[in-house]
Amino acid sequence: MTGWRLSVILGLMRNRLTDELAVCGFNAVAAVAEYHPEKINRLFFREERLKQFTKVCKNLAERKRPYKVCEDEELERICKSSHHQGIVAMIEEPEILGAVPEDIEEWAQGKIGLILHSVGNDHNLGAMVRSAAFFDASFVVISEADTEAQLTTSAYRVAEGGMEHVAFRRVRNTAGFLKALSRQVITIGAEIRARWRIRDLGAIVRERAAILKTEKPGIAVVVGNEETGLPKEVQEHCSALIRIPGTGKIESLNVAQAATLFLHELYEL
């Protein structure tokens, strides 16, 4: 890495034309290194992390890509976060493709996933992706209109490696997409005023599966903004609306917590 300076790195980070994203945090970087090492363009780490990332450093050297031992101050400047845990990888900017009919056909074959409508928070996105990976959900659909719930450095860190285990798709119009999706996939809307409770989820899935004439249906949980919930036009295109009952002392759970409970219930079916 002779002659390769940190100031150059910071300049590249500020230039959108480089199409790169900083991934920080041990589990997040370790997952990228294990499952998609080809995505890593550069690697920065504290000296004690070298043993854990020797393989990826060798891979970078073979590809003539740089890596560097850094102090915490440098790592924080690189990833713009103090939560780097001694490791930062610069990866190719993630590209989220638009959902297509072929995706729906694949998901209808017993896949489980999340549809996020205007969640508006990259930390919540990361937390939901972590839960999705833990409970074997395979896809996450996000809205193009949601400028905050995107694949950011923070989302990767909070996901703790989950980003490498789910497929992302984007849609322009959630309601229109759900209208098409619900013809082949069971879509469960999380709605605090719904008649059905989460304990009814199994019965609803079996009933809808019979209508779809399949023993192993695809299922998507639809969650919305914590303040406004799912708009009426989105609710209307869900197969069913379900609530998580509570004491009523507060109006609802955090959206990531709610999604996790639904994913757990589906995992146990």
C-alpha positions in Angstrom: 0.0 0.0 0.0 3.0 2.3 -0.4 2.0 5.8 -1.3 -1.7 5.2 -0.7 -3.0 7.9 1.7 -6.1 8.3 3.9 -6.9 11.7 2.3 -7.4 9.9 -1.0 -9.8 7.5 0.6 -11.8 10.3 2.2 -12.0 12.1 -1.2 -13.3 9.0 -2.8 -16.0 8.6 -0.1 -17.2 12.1 -0.8 -17.4 11.4 -4.6 -20.6 9.6 -5.5 -19.0 8.6 -8.8 -16.9 6.0 -7.0 -20.1 4.0 -6.2 -18.8 2.8 -2.8 -20.3 2.3 0.6 -18.5 2.0 4.0 -19.4 -1.1 5.9 -18.3 -1.2 9.6 -18.7 -3.4 12.6 -17.2 -6.9 13.0 -20.2 -9.0 12.1 -21.2 -6.9 9.1 -17.7 -6.9 7.6 -17.1 -10.6 8.5 -20.3 -11.6 6.6 -19.3 -9.6 3.5 -15.8 -11.2 3.7 -17.3 -14.7 4.0 -20.1 -14.6 1.5 -19.2 -11.8 -1.0 -15.5 -11.0 -0.7 -15.4 -9.8 -4.3 -17.5 -6.8 -3.2 -14.7 -5.5 -1.0 -12.5 -2.8 -2.7 -10.5 -1.7 0.4 -10.1 -2.8 4.0 -9.1 -0.8 7.1 -8.6 -2.3 10.5 -7.0 -2.1 13.9 -3.9 -4.3 14.1 -5.5 -6.9 16.3 -8.1 -7.6 13.6 -5.5 -8.8 11.1 -5.6 -12.4 12.2 -9.4 -12.5 11.7 -9.2 -11.0 8.2 -6.0 -12.5 6.9 -7.9 -14.4 4.1 -9.6 -11.3 2.8 -6.4 -9.4 2.9 -4.7 -12.0 0.8 -7.7 -11.8 -1.6 -7.3 -8.1 -1.8 -3.6 -8.4 -2.5 -4.2 -10.8 -5.3 -6.7 -8.3 -6.8 -4.2 -5.5 -6.3 -6.6 -3.8 -3.9 -5.3 -2.0 -0.8 -5.7 -2.7 2.9 -4.3 -0.8 5.8 -3.8 -1.0 9.6 -5.4 2.1 11.2 -6.0 3.7 14.6 -9.5 4.3 15.8 -9.5 8.0 14.9 -8.8 7.1 11.2 -11.4 4.4 11.2 -14.0 6.8 12.5 -13.2 9.3 9.8 -13.4 6.7 7.1 -16.9 5.3 8.1 -18.2 8.5 9.8 -19.1 6.4 12.9 -17.6 5.5 16.3 -19.2 2.1 16.1 -16.7 0.5 13.7 -15.4 -2.2 16.2 -12.0 -1.9 14.6 -12.9 -2.8 11.1 -14.2 -1.0 8.0 -14.6 -2.3 4.4 -15.3 -0.2 1.4 -17.7 -2.2 -0.9 -19.4 -1.6 -4.2 -22.5 0.5 -3.7 -25.4 -2.0 -3.4 -27.7 -1.9 -6.4 -31.4 -2.7 -5.6 -33.2 -4.0 -8.6 -36.9 -3.3 -9.3 -39.3 -6.2 -8.5 -40.4 -8.1 -11.5 -43.0 -10.9 -12.1 -40.3 -13.5 -12.0 -39.5 -12.5 -8.4 -43.2 -13.0 -7.4 -43.2 -16.4 -9.0 -40.1 -17.4 -7.0 -41.4 -16.0 -3.7 -44.7 -17.9 -4.2 -42.7 -21.1 -3.9 -42.7 -21.1 -0.1 -40.5 -18.0 0.5 -41.0 -15.6 3.4 -40.2 -11.9 3.2 -40.9 -8.3 4.3 -42.6 -5.5 2.4 -41.6 -2.1 3.9 -43.8 0.9 3.1 -42.3 4.3 4.1 -40.5 2.8 7.2 -38.4 6.0 7.1 -35.4 4.8 9.2 -32.2 3.0 8.2 -31.7 1.7 11.7 -35.1 0.0 11.7 -34.3 -1.4 8.3 -31.1 -2.9 9.6 -32.9 -4.4 12.6 -35.5 -6.0 10.4 -32.9 -7.4 8.0 -31.1 -9.0 11.0 -34.4 -10.6 12.1 -35.2 -11.7 8.5 -31.8 -13.5 8.3 -32.3 -15.0 11.8 -35.7 -16.4 10.9 -34.9 -17.5 7.3 -36.8 -14.8 5.5 -35.3 -14.5 2.0 -36.5 -11.1 0.6 -37.1 -7.5 1.5 -39.0 -5.0 -0.6 -38.5 -1.3 0.0 -40.2 1.7 -1.5 -38.4 4.1 -3.8 -40.3 6.9 -2.1 -38.6 6.1 1.2 -35.4 8.0 1.1 -34.3 7.1 4.7 -34.8 3.3 4.8 -32.1 2.5 2.4 -28.9 0.4 2.4 -26.6 2.7 4.4 -23.6 2.2 6.5 -25.8 2.3 9.6 -28.2 -0.2 8.1 -25.4 -2.7 7.4 -24.0 -2.3 10.9 -27.3 -2.8 12.7 -28.1 -5.8 10.5 -25.0 -7.6 12.0 -24.3 -9.5 8.8 -27.9 -10.1 7.8 -27.5 -8.1 4.6 -25.7 -11.0 3.0 -28.6 -13.4 3.5 -31.6 -11.6 1.9 -32.4 -10.3 -1.5 -33.6 -6.7 -1.9 -36.0 -5.4 -4.4 -37.6 -1.9 -4.8 -41.0 -0.8 -5.9 -42.5 2.6 -6.9 -46.0 2.0 -5.7 -46.5 -0.3 -2.8 -50.3 -0.6 -3.2 -50.0 -1.5 -6.9 -47.3 -4.0 -6.2 -49.3 -5.7 -3.5 -52.3 -6.0 -5.8 -50.2 -8.1 -8.1 -48.3 -9.9 -5.3 -51.4 -11.0 -3.4 -52.6 -13.1 -6.4 -49.8 -15.5 -5.7 -48.3 -14.7 -2.3 -50.1 -14.4 1.1 -49.6 -10.8 2.2 -50.1 -10.0 5.9 -50.4 -6.4 6.8 -49.4 -5.3 10.4 -52.3 -3.0 11.5 -52.9 -2.1 15.2 -56.7 -1.8 14.7 -57.1 -5.1 12.9 -59.7 -7.7 14.0 -57.3 -10.6 13.7 -54.6 -11.2 16.3 -51.1 -12.5 15.7 -52.1 -15.8 17.3 -54.6 -16.2 14.4 -51.7 -16.1 11.9 -51.5 -19.9 11.4 -55.2 -20.3 10.7 -55.2 -17.4 8.3 -52.2 -18.8 6.4 -53.8 -22.2 6.1 -57.0 -20.7 4.8 -55.3 -18.5 2.3 -53.1 -21.4 1.2 -56.2 -23.4 0.4 -57.5 -20.6 -1.7 -54.1 -20.4 -3.6 -54.2 -24.2 -3.8 -50.7 -24.8 -2.4 -49.4 -26.5 0.7 -46.4 -24.3 1.1 -47.3 -20.7 0.1 -45.1 -17.7 -0.1 -45.8 -15.2 2.7 -44.9 -11.5 2.9 -45.3 -9.3 6.1 -46.2 -5.7 5.2 -45.2 -3.1 7.7 -45.4 0.7 7.6 -44.4 3.9 9.2 -44.4 3.9 13.0 -46.4 7.1 13.2 -48.9 6.7 10.4 -49.0 2.9 9.8 -50.2 1.4 6.6 -52.3 3.7 4.4 -55.7 2.6 3.4 -54.8 1.8 -0.2 -52.0 -0.5 1.0 -54.3 -2.2 3.6 -56.9 -2.9 0.9 -54.4 -5.0 -1.1 -53.2 -7.2 1.8 -54.5 -10.7 2.1 -55.3 -10.1 5.7 -54.6 -7.5 8.4 -53.3 -8.6 11.8 -52.5 -6.8 15.0 -50.2 -7.6 18.0 -52.2 -7.1 21.1 -50.8 -5.4 24.1 -51.7 -3.5 27.3 -52.6 -0.3 25.4 -50.3 1.7 27.7 -48.5 2.8 24.5 -50.0 2.7 21.0 -47.7 0.2 19.4 -44.3 -1.5 19.2 -41.3 -0.3 17.3 -41.8 -1.4 13.7 -38.6 -3.6 13.8 -39.9 -5.3 16.9 -43.3 -5.9 15.3 -41.7 -7.4 12.2 -39.6 -9.7 14.3 -42.7 -11.1 16.1 -44.4 -11.8 12.8 -41.3 -13.5 11.4 -41.0 -15.6 14.5 -44.6 -16.7 14.2 -44.1 -17.6 10.5 -40.9 -19.5 11.3 -42.7 -21.6 13.9 -45.6 -22.6 11.5 
